[in-house]
Amino acid sequence: MAFSSRRIRSLHTIVFCIFFLTSLSFAEEASHDGDSPKFPGCDHPYNLVKVKNWVNGAGGETLTGITARFGALLPKEEKNGVRLTAAFSNPLNSCSPSSSKLSGSVAIAVRGDCDFTTKAKVAQSGGAAALLVINDNEELAEMGCEKDSSAQDISIPVVLIPKSGGESLNRSILDGQKVDLLLYAPVRPPVDLSVIFLWMMAVGTVVCASLWSEISGPEEAGERYNELSPKETSNVSAFIAEKDYLDIDVKSAVVFVITASAFLLLLYFFMSSWFVWLLIVLFCIGGIEGMHNCITTVILRICKNCGQKKLKLPLLGETSLLSLIVLFCCVAFAIFWATNRQASYSWAGQDILGICLMITVLQVARLPNIKVATVLLCCAFVYDIFWVFLSPIIFHQSVMIVVARGDNSGGETIPMLLRIPRFADPWGGYDMIGFGDILFPGLLVSFSFRYDKTNKKGIVNGYFIWLTVGYGVGLFLTYLGLYLMHGHGQPALLYLVPCTLGTCVLLGSSARRAGKTSGIIVPKKLHQGVLLAMHEAVDQLFRSPQVVDSISFLLTPSGLIV
């Protein structure tokens, strides 16, 4: 059977979806316990530090550093910090007593030649109020100590900054300019408003995608999904008219997750700036199609005559003027986002493209029954937990977190995330949620809406509203876990699958115990005859696909439900 042009578009939308199955929620850490051993006087957590600097009284760029396992703790607020003059240690490695005057200043030393505790003791003995160590690379390395280093005697704060930050300070001091520094270590707030907005975006995307058939027109919502249980297949299904969506079967559900895992590994091993650029291009193409679909659907819903004007174009043939105008606007929007993706406001464009893409994907890919839903979500459940929590056993780091952060990507970040800036966080950054955490549960939630609509179930006695609540609760538990784990990446499907699929199973079991079924039950003795009659009538019914589409079967212990 030949594919329609819209079905071809549906297929490559699903292909794009495979590239965007990052499933993770995380926030960057401002404090962590580290891997280095702890001893008396050497047991502080590693905290990020803001290093404010002034050159001849003019404020400069604020640098980011990290505290040592030992030494005095820094104030948490800028107003409690003390502005001190910076001075080079002499020798610069601070491994032997300094010949420079360090009294009441921030001593600056370079990494190497001796351990960190020795540098701190030398600076302290010279009268320094703090020690600033310049790393030999751009990383914020952990400054630990040895067991017999007597780190408890160190009473000044010790901070390490990356090489680039140290070079800028060096240039200013070598030019004879006065450099003042102020060190403080602000903490992240327990809860940020961005989490609430991200929760609303994720739940809103799932609800909007589920109700999209009502927006696009009730005539597109007549699919028959009669039971939240596997259906007995029949030859009648072979004659059902072709639809503009793809039903996911058990085999494709397993292959889907395996493909996502393979692509995740590909990203992990070959992540680079050009690879991320490839993802950005694919994301833009998928986002353009999703945005075009959403906008044209809404416009045609409001003004049904807007799409009547046609144009004949080379290669494209006859096309709607409305569709062409919307396509041009979507392409312009995607190009603008791609060229300004590093700007502070780029998250908004990324979220718009991503939400439109996911709404379209949830219209194209559909679950035919609860059996496929169970297989898909259980596979995704294992997939998420393995790549976040268990992959460090094999790869020595979490593959999912490395990919989501965009490590080794030359400063680029992958686009298959919804993200929103942390408004009240002094460290800035973003809260994020992977597309997979919306798409996987979203397939089940949208299926439950079609089931409720087909079986004329009310809001309270249906599945849709409770699965939506379950999805919202699952996201809440995800962010609770994120808070309890101090910002460490969480496999959101660990919470979302039990809260959605589990809710569905509980509701189904409750309905079964109450003896509630949908449809007309044919006595078991007659079900074979009914099936034969249905098969013989196929040729006559084939001319009226809507009739065939309205008939479904479910073989139960009580008989055949038609």
C-alpha positions, 0 to 999 in steps of 0.5 A: 500500500502506498504511503500518502505524502502526509504519512511520509512526513509522519515517518520522518517525524518519528525518525527525528523523535529517535534523536531526541530521546534524552530522558533526564532531569537535573540541575547543576550542583553548587556544592558536592562532597567529592571523591577525595578522602576526609580527615579531621580538619579536611572534611569540608564539602567542595563549594563553588565560589564567586570571585569578584575583582576590581582593577584600579577601582573598576569592576571586572568580570566575576570569576568562578572557583571552588573551595578546598576540602580544608581551610576556613569557610567563606561567607555565603552572601556578598555583603558579608565578604571582605574586599582585599588586595591581591598579591603574588606569592614569591615564589609563585608556586608558594611552596617555600616562604614568600619574600613578598609582603602578603599581610592582609592580602589574597595571595595568588599562587600557581598549581604544582611543585607541592601539595595544596596544604603546603601552599596554604601553610606558606601563604598563612605564615606570610600573613595572607588572609586567603589563598587563590590557586590558579589551575593549569587547565580550565577545570575546577579540580578538587583540592584535598589533603593527605592524612598526615598533612595537619590541615586542621592548622590552616585557618585561611580560605583556599580557592582554586580558579581556572587557568583563563581566570588566573591569566586575566588577573596576572596581566592586570597585576603585572601591568602595575594595576591594583587588583582587589578581590572579594570571595564568597560562596553563595548557595543554591535555593532549595526550590526555584520558580523555574521548577514550577514553570518547567512542570507546567510546560511538561504537563501542559505539553502532554495535555495539549497533545492529548486534546489536540484532536479536539482542537484540530476537529472532532472528525479526526478523533474517531479512532476506536480504542475500545479496551485498555487490554490487548485486543485479539487480532482479526482479518478485519484490521487488514481492511481498515482504511489507511490513517495518518498516524502510526500505531506502535507494536510490541516489536517496534516498542523494543526496537525504539528503546534499543535504537535510542540506547545506541544513539545515546552511546554514539553521542557519548563516544563521538560528542563534538561541536560538529556532532551537536551542530548536526543535532541542531540542524535535525532539531530545527527541521523537526521543530519547523515541521511541528511548529508548522503543523500546530500553527496551521491547525489552529488557524484552520480551526478558527478560519476554515476558509483560510486554506482555500487559496492555492498556488502552483510552484515548481517541484512542489506543485499545488500548495496552500498559500497559508501553508507556504506563509506559515512555513516561511515564518517557521523557517525564519524562527528556527534560523533565528534561534539557531544563530542566537542559541547562545543568547540568554533568551534562546531557551524560549525559542528552543522550548517553543520548537521542542513543544511543537515537535513533541505535540506533533510526534504524539499525534503521529505515534500512537499506542493501540492497546495497553500491552504495547504501552506496558512493553514500551514504558517498562523498556523505557523505565529500564533504559532510563535507570540504566543510563543514569545510575548503572552506566557508571559501573561500565563507563565510570560516569553517567552516560545520560548526564554526560550527554545532556550536559554536552561534555566535550561538545566545544561549548555547545549544548544538545537541543533535545531538552526543555530548559528554563533559567533558574530565576532565583539562583545566584549561580544561574544555570537551567533546570532541564527535562528530557524529551523522553520524559514527556514523550514516553508517558505522553503516549499513554496519557493521549491513548487514555484520552482517546479511550475515554472519548470512544467509550463516552467516559466522564471525567471522574470515571475515565482514565485520562484525568487520573493519568494526567494527575499521575504524570504531574505527581510523577514529575513532582517526585522527580524534582523532590528526588532532584532536591534530595540528591542535591541536584544530581541528575534523576532518571525521571521515568523512574517516577513517571512510569509507576505514576502513569502506567501504575495508575492505569493498572490500578484503575483497570483492576478496580473496574474489573473487580466492579464488573464494569466493561464497555461494549456489547458482550456476545456469549462465548458460545457464539463468538466464533460465528460472529467472527465468521459473519464479520469476515464474510461481510468485509467486502461489503463493509470495505466500501464504507471505511468509517463503518469498519473503523467503528467495529472492534473485538475483544475476546473475554472469558465472558464472550466477545465484546463488539 
